[in-house]
């Protein structure tokens, strides 16, 4: 009995520590400036909720425009990444193409510190006029998601038994048909999970967006970062913006919880 | 049989296969599938790499001609106190974060290793911060750790522990570690929970029958069996931590003694526009990651093969 109480006590404390800060974003988002900057403990929790922060965010800042930029960059880059890496991962998984060396090369791009690519790309973009354009940021997102997606899908494709494909080939299917009609449906969940991960990585991306976008292609993370560090600190709109921006990622985390560990360990641990 | 084969061959020679047929033939199909990826890698990986190597031997400020200076940039790097300090600090952060995450992870994984009611809810809630943008979380923590009106200090004050200057030069680095640990400890926890649940039951029962103490079982049975997973956690986290950037931008912006490796590179290349020197430092950072990545790759492939 005592064990059980202790167990739940620890569990609840951990949950409080994990969830508390996230809840804080939503609480701050509906507070008036007076309640945000209060030094009374009571007023931190008991306050009159207001939607002023959201109103200010929508009228004074191009929030929706920047959110749309993020969405466009995420969706387009993910679509291209998925096509490229699906084909490559299948090749790696089925024929061990390049005996692992090519796969290593692929995954090591994901591990490149972003700065290494940032310097040359900045120069190149400046020459071609790609700075602060959607195409530019989409290309960068493709670059850093492809290797991740390839490796994750590699694990999923490996789980499809070879015999199934051979049986289909004996039945007279060509390579393309085997891929389309046999393998593709079997890795459906894997494809879905990989897609969501790629979407989230580009959604959250800050470093490249910060360096490569200014106005017309500015993503939402850059907008939110600009609330802090300017002349006055805009905690209210910042929290309101953050509250909306993180909502899709929170939902994804909740509904994909079975696959998160698998995704983050590149498929090595099946959580 | 023989004649039929001959006929087929003749037929194949007579008709030149189309491009599509060659690409999807048994022999070349695997390479065909790789074409888009190889093109992408060629442009996005080799180009920056050679660019960095080239400019790391030059002195260039984005304008005018690049001047060849040989190994000067590398020599400068090894004598640059700020850079070496940032490097040391990065290793320090790595050590703190990984060891704390592993300890918390092991503890909680042991606690949650058995199936219990509501475990899916607990898991779901714990994993929530993992996928949230690190930048947004760092801004949030920056706000919560404010000295006067930050929630953390007010709670500490109410309990009677007194307020803490979270962003003072003494604490700032640890505060950043704390943010990172807070976001990532659930990762270690649930990797290890997955590991613990997949361990064979009978070994532990045998140990119990033999009268092994709890601590002994943990040290001699559980830990060794978990070690492949622990290695995976260490290596993956090391790879992510080496390029810690977002939490710095959201909080101290490299001030108050928190400048880390990638921040130094960023500042050199994009604030001081010293491309040559920045490239040299970027390459250093890259070599470090590739070394860790090589280990990670081996471990991951071994885990996938199982």
HADDOCK unambig.tbl for C-alpha pairs under 7 A between the chains (distance, minus, plus):
assign (segid A and resid 15 and name CA) (segid B and resid 126 and name CA) 6.51 0.50 0.50
assign (segid A and resid 18 and name CA) (segid B and resid 126 and name CA) 6.19 0.50 0.50
assign (segid A and resid 37 and name CA) (segid B and resid 149 and name CA) 5.56 0.50 0.50
assign (segid A and resid 38 and name CA) (segid B and resid 149 and name CA) 5.88 0.50 0.50
assign (segid A and resid 39 and name CA) (segid B and resid 148 and name CA) 6.59 0.50 0.50
assign (segid A and resid 39 and name CA) (segid B and resid 149 and name CA) 5.04 0.50 0.50
assign (segid A and resid 41 and name CA) (segid B and resid 154 and name CA) 6.27 0.50 0.50
assign (segid A and resid 84 and name CA) (segid B and resid 36 and name CA) 5.78 0.50 0.50
assign (segid A and resid 84 and name CA) (segid B and resid 37 and name CA) 5.83 0.50 0.50
assign (segid A and resid 85 and name CA) (segid B and resid 37 and name CA) 6.74 0.50 0.50
assign (segid A and resid 87 and name CA) (segid B and resid 33 and name CA) 5.00 0.50 0.50
assign (segid A and resid 87 and name CA) (segid B and resid 34 and name CA) 6.66 0.50 0.50
assign (segid A and resid 88 and name CA) (segid B and resid 33 and name CA) 5.42 0.50 0.50
assign (segid A and resid 88 and name CA) (segid B and resid 34 and name CA) 4.78 0.50 0.50
assign (segid A and resid 88 and name CA) (segid B and resid 37 and name CA) 6.39 0.50 0.50
assign (segid A and resid 91 and name CA) (segid B and resid 30 and name CA) 5.05 0.50 0.50
assign (segid A and resid 91 and name CA) (segid B and resid 33 and name CA) 6.15 0.50 0.50
assign (segid A and resid 91 and name CA) (segid B and resid 34 and name CA) 6.90 0.50 0.50
assign (segid A and resid 95 and name CA) (segid B and resid 30 and name CA) 6.88 0.50 0.50
assign (segid A and resid 97 and name CA) (segid B and resid 30 and name CA) 6.89 0.50 0.50
assign (segid A and resid 104 and name CA) (segid B and resid 297 and name CA) 6.85 0.50 0.50
assign (segid A and resid 108 and name CA) (segid B and resid 290 and name CA) 6.75 0.50 0.50
assign (segid A and resid 108 and name CA) (segid B and resid 293 and name CA) 6.60 0.50 0.50
assign (segid A and resid 109 and name CA) (segid B and resid 45 and name CA) 6.58 0.50 0.50
assign (segid A and resid 111 and name CA) (segid B and resid 239 and name CA) 6.83 0.50 0.50
assign (segid A and resid 111 and name CA) (segid B and resid 289 and name CA) 6.59 0.50 0.50
assign (segid A and resid 111 and name CA) (segid B and resid 293 and name CA) 6.87 0.50 0.50
assign (segid A and resid 112 and name CA) (segid B and resid 286 and name CA) 6.01 0.50 0.50
assign (segid A and resid 112 and name CA) (segid B and resid 289 and name CA) 6.89 0.50 0.50
assign (segid A and resid 113 and name CA) (segid B and resid 243 and name CA) 5.78 0.50 0.50
assign (segid A and resid 113 and name CA) (segid B and resid 285 and name CA) 6.90 0.50 0.50
assign (segid A and resid 113 and name CA) (segid B and resid 286 and name CA) 6.15 0.50 0.50
assign (segid A and resid 115 and name CA) (segid B and resid 262 and name CA) 6.87 0.50 0.50
assign (segid A and resid 115 and name CA) (segid B and resid 265 and name CA) 6.97 0.50 0.50
assign (segid A and resid 115 and name CA) (segid B and resid 266 and name CA) 6.53 0.50 0.50
assign (segid A and resid 115 and name CA) (segid B and resid 282 and name CA) 6.39 0.50 0.50
assign (segid A and resid 116 and name CA) (segid B and resid 282 and name CA) 5.09 0.50 0.50
assign (segid A and resid 116 and name CA) (segid B and resid 283 and name CA) 6.78 0.50 0.50
assign (segid A and resid 116 and name CA) (segid B and resid 286 and name CA) 6.98 0.50 0.50
assign (segid A and resid 117 and name CA) (segid B and resid 48 and name CA) 5.42 0.50 0.50
assign (segid A and resid 120 and name CA) (segid B and resid 48 and name CA) 5.22 0.50 0.50
assign (segid A and resid 120 and name CA) (segid B and resid 51 and name CA) 6.09 0.50 0.50
assign (segid A and resid 120 and name CA) (segid B and resid 52 and name CA) 6.82 0.50 0.50
assign (segid A and resid 121 and name CA) (segid B and resid 48 and name CA) 6.96 0.50 0.50
assign (segid A and resid 143 and name CA) (segid B and resid 44 and name CA) 6.20 0.50 0.50
assign (segid A and resid 155 and name CA) (segid B and resid 304 and name CA) 6.74 0.50 0.50
assign (segid A and resid 175 and name CA) (segid B and resid 24 and name CA) 6.73 0.50 0.50
assign (segid A and resid 204 and name CA) (segid B and resid 133 and name CA) 4.54 0.50 0.50
assign (segid A and resid 206 and name CA) (segid B and resid 246 and name CA) 6.94 0.50 0.50
assign (segid A and resid 225 and name CA) (segid B and resid 250 and name CA) 6.79 0.50 0.50
assign (segid A and resid 242 and name CA) (segid B and resid 136 and name CA) 6.53 0.50 0.50
assign (segid A and resid 246 and name CA) (segid B and resid 132 and name CA) 6.07 0.50 0.50
assign (segid A and resid 249 and name CA) (segid B and resid 131 and name CA) 6.04 0.50 0.50
assign (segid A and resid 249 and name CA) (segid B and resid 132 and name CA) 5.91 0.50 0.50
assign (segid A and resid 250 and name CA) (segid B and resid 128 and name CA) 5.79 0.50 0.50
assign (segid A and resid 250 and name CA) (segid B and resid 132 and name CA) 6.84 0.50 0.50
assign (segid A and resid 253 and name CA) (segid B and resid 127 and name CA) 6.68 0.50 0.50
assign (segid A and resid 253 and name CA) (segid B and resid 128 and name CA) 5.58 0.50 0.50
assign (segid A and resid 253 and name CA) (segid B and resid 131 and name CA) 6.43 0.50 0.50
assign (segid A and resid 254 and name CA) (segid B and resid 124 and name CA) 5.43 0.50 0.50
assign (segid A and resid 254 and name CA) (segid B and resid 128 and name CA) 6.59 0.50 0.50
assign (segid A and resid 257 and name CA) (segid B and resid 124 and name CA) 5.73 0.50 0.50
assign (segid A and resid 261 and name CA) (segid B and resid 187 and name CA) 6.84 0.50 0.50
assign (segid A and resid 261 and name CA) (segid B and resid 191 and name CA) 6.42 0.50 0.50
assign (segid A and resid 268 and name CA) (segid B and resid 300 and name CA) 5.64 0.50 0.50
assign (segid A and resid 268 and name CA) (segid B and resid 303 and name CA) 5.28 0.50 0.50
assign (segid A and resid 268 and name CA) (segid B and resid 304 and name CA) 5.27 0.50 0.50
assign (segid A and resid 269 and name CA) (segid B and resid 191 and name CA) 6.69 0.50 0.50
assign (segid A and resid 271 and name CA) (segid B and resid 190 and name CA) 6.97 0.50 0.50
assign (segid A and resid 271 and name CA) (segid B and resid 191 and name CA) 6.45 0.50 0.50
assign (segid A and resid 271 and name CA) (segid B and resid 194 and name CA) 5.01 0.50 0.50
